[in-house]
Amino acid sequence: MDPKRIGIALLIAVVLAAPGCASGRKRAWEREDAKVGGGTAQADPQEMAKADAAWKNRGDKAQLQLALDTWKKLADSGAGNYDVYAKLSRGYYLMGDGYVEDINQKLEYFDQGASWGEKALYTFPAFKEMVDAGKPQEEAVTKLGKDAIDAI
């Protein structure tokens, strides 16, 4: 693995593991302004197909941005669910890793990716119950199965 990728991986680990550090980052379920958990609206199948088609061409930055914008629109409309949130998490990570050189912008994309991943994890009732009870995320993830792997 090349040194740049190792450095990026370390940055992601810091963003995910240290939400209470100097940045003052709060996890998705700790923020008052965050919509967390599964949405109640059904995702528009045409919009999902549009985003998924753009994702297939994510080697093109504009197509990746189109996928992110479409998934975000779905999430903001109340159609956010595990699938949408996990795709946003992965997409924001890829945008930061693959298309951004400035370290502060990279960190912003990684932070957005982490937040969407946290929202995805929060859709699992056992995980939600534990973190709502004040248990550490590191303990709550032990209640997740392999179906949560895309968000981790």
C-alpha positions, 0 to 999 in steps of 0.5 A: 500500500502506498504511503498516501493511502496509508495516510488517508486511512489514518485520517479516516480512523481519526475522524471516526474514532475521535469525535470528542477531540479538539474538532468538537465533532459530534456523532450523528445521533448527538447533533440536534440538527441531524436527521437520524434513523430510517426515513418513513418515505419510500425512495423514488425508484427512478431517482435511486436508479439515476444515482446508482447509474451515476455511481457506476461511473464514479471514475468521473467526478461529475458522475460521483457528484451527481450520485451524491446530490441525488442520494442526499436529496432522497435522504433529505426528503425523508426517504433516507434509509440504511441503503441511502445513508451507506451509499452517501457514506461511501461516496463522500469518502471516495470524493475526499480520497479520489478527487480532493488534494487539499487536506482540509477539504479531504477532512470535510468529505471524510467527516461527512462520510462518517456522519452518513455512516453513523446515520446508517448504523443508527437505523439498526434498532439494537445499535440505536438502543445502545447508543441512546442509552449512553453506551459507547459506539465501540460497544454498540457495533458488537450488536451489528451483523454483516448486513451493516458492513457497508456503513462501517 
